[in-house]
Amino acid sequence: MSDKRRILIVEDDMDLQVLLQNLLRKEYDLALAENGLEGLKALEHGPKPDLIIADIMMPMLDGLTMVDAIKKHRETDDIPVIFLTAKSTPKDVIEGINVGAKFYITKPFKIDELLSKIKRILR
């Protein structure tokens, strides 16, 4: 078992998923899911992550619905979430924060900003 902090990445864009893996795999233990449904299954069947990074617009189950479900269960409601999404209107940001996200980062994003927010949460 790894003593690294665990991050669940829920992202349907494979190029971005690979980029995030390359950025984070040395320092963190990563779990991957391609949509919100897979994200919920990963939570149900795998070790509990210390952080979830999720897109909002995904097939099968969107990120907002996934996070809403996570925040309604005592076993998972304390997992911090960073939304990493192209949805960038003020209304989108408010909706993301209201559903339970700790941070809301819009694409295209600055890698340093993402890494800084991850470190802040996992400190």
C-alpha positions as CSV (number, residue, x, y, z in Angstrom):
1,M,0.0,0.0,0.0
2,S,1.3,3.4,-1.0
3,D,1.7,6.2,1.6
4,K,1.0,8.8,-1.1
5,R,-2.1,10.8,-1.0
6,R,-4.8,9.5,-3.4
7,I,-6.5,11.6,-6.1
8,L,-9.5,10.4,-8.1
9,I,-9.5,12.1,-11.6
10,V,-12.9,12.0,-13.3
11,E,-12.3,13.3,-16.8
12,D,-13.7,12.1,-20.2
13,D,-11.0,13.9,-22.3
14,M,-8.2,11.3,-22.7
15,D,-5.6,13.9,-23.6
16,L,-6.3,15.9,-20.4
17,Q,-6.5,12.7,-18.4
18,V,-3.0,11.8,-19.6
19,L,-1.7,15.3,-18.9
20,L,-3.0,15.1,-15.4
21,Q,-1.5,11.7,-14.9
22,N,1.9,12.9,-16.1
23,L,1.7,16.0,-13.8
24,L,0.6,14.1,-10.7
25,R,1.7,10.4,-10.7
26,K,5.1,11.0,-9.1
27,E,3.7,12.7,-6.1
28,Y,0.2,11.1,-5.7
29,D,-1.5,7.8,-6.0
30,L,-4.0,8.2,-8.9
31,A,-7.3,6.6,-9.7
32,L,-9.0,7.3,-13.0
33,A,-12.6,7.5,-14.2
34,E,-14.0,8.6,-17.6
35,N,-17.4,9.9,-16.3
36,G,-19.4,10.5,-13.2
37,L,-20.8,7.0,-13.1
38,E,-17.3,5.5,-13.2
39,G,-16.3,8.0,-10.5
40,L,-19.1,6.9,-8.2
41,K,-18.1,3.2,-8.8
42,A,-14.5,4.0,-8.1
43,L,-15.5,5.5,-4.7
44,E,-17.7,2.5,-4.0
45,H,-15.1,-0.2,-4.8
46,G,-11.7,1.4,-4.3
47,P,-9.9,3.1,-1.4
48,K,-11.3,6.5,-0.5
49,P,-9.4,9.3,-2.2
50,D,-8.0,12.4,-0.4
51,L,-9.2,14.6,-3.3
52,I,-11.4,14.4,-6.4
53,I,-10.6,16.4,-9.6
54,A,-13.6,16.3,-11.8
55,D,-14.9,17.7,-15.1
56,I,-18.5,18.8,-15.2
57,M,-19.6,18.0,-18.8
58,M,-19.2,14.2,-19.2
59,P,-21.3,11.4,-20.7
60,M,-23.3,9.0,-18.6
61,L,-23.3,11.2,-15.4
62,D,-22.1,14.8,-15.3
63,G,-19.7,16.1,-12.6
64,L,-22.3,18.2,-10.8
65,T,-24.6,15.2,-10.3
66,M,-21.7,13.0,-9.2
67,V,-20.5,15.5,-6.6
68,D,-24.0,16.1,-5.4
69,A,-24.3,12.3,-4.8
70,I,-20.9,12.2,-3.1
71,K,-21.8,15.1,-0.7
72,K,-25.1,13.4,0.3
73,H,-23.3,10.3,1.8
74,R,-21.6,10.4,5.2
75,E,-18.8,8.2,4.0
76,T,-17.8,10.5,1.2
77,D,-19.1,14.0,2.1
78,D,-15.8,15.1,3.4
79,I,-13.8,14.4,0.2
80,P,-12.7,17.8,-1.2
81,V,-13.5,18.4,-4.9
82,I,-11.8,20.5,-7.5
83,F,-13.9,21.1,-10.6
84,L,-11.7,21.5,-13.7
85,T,-14.1,22.4,-16.5
86,A,-14.9,24.5,-19.6
87,K,-18.1,25.8,-18.0
88,S,-17.0,29.3,-17.1
89,T,-20.0,31.6,-16.6
90,P,-20.5,33.1,-13.1
91,K,-23.7,31.0,-12.8
92,D,-21.7,27.9,-13.6
93,V,-19.0,28.7,-10.9
94,I,-21.7,29.4,-8.3
95,E,-23.5,26.2,-9.1
96,G,-20.2,24.2,-8.8
97,I,-19.3,25.8,-5.4
98,N,-22.9,25.4,-4.2
99,V,-22.9,21.6,-5.0
100,G,-19.8,21.3,-2.8
101,A,-16.6,22.0,-4.8
102,K,-13.7,23.4,-2.8
103,F,-12.2,25.1,-5.9
104,Y,-13.6,25.7,-9.4
105,I,-10.9,26.0,-12.2
106,T,-11.9,26.8,-15.8
107,K,-10.3,25.4,-18.9
108,P,-7.9,26.3,-20.3
109,F,-6.2,26.3,-17.0
110,K,-2.8,27.3,-15.6
111,I,-0.9,24.2,-14.4
112,D,0.6,26.1,-11.5
113,E,-2.8,27.2,-10.3
114,L,-4.1,23.6,-10.3
115,L,-0.9,22.3,-8.5
116,S,-1.1,25.1,-6.0
117,K,-4.8,24.3,-5.2
118,I,-4.1,20.5,-4.9
119,K,-1.2,21.2,-2.5
120,R,-3.4,23.6,-0.4
121,I,-6.1,21.0,-0.1
122,L,-3.8,18.1,0.7
123,R,-1.5,19.9,3.1
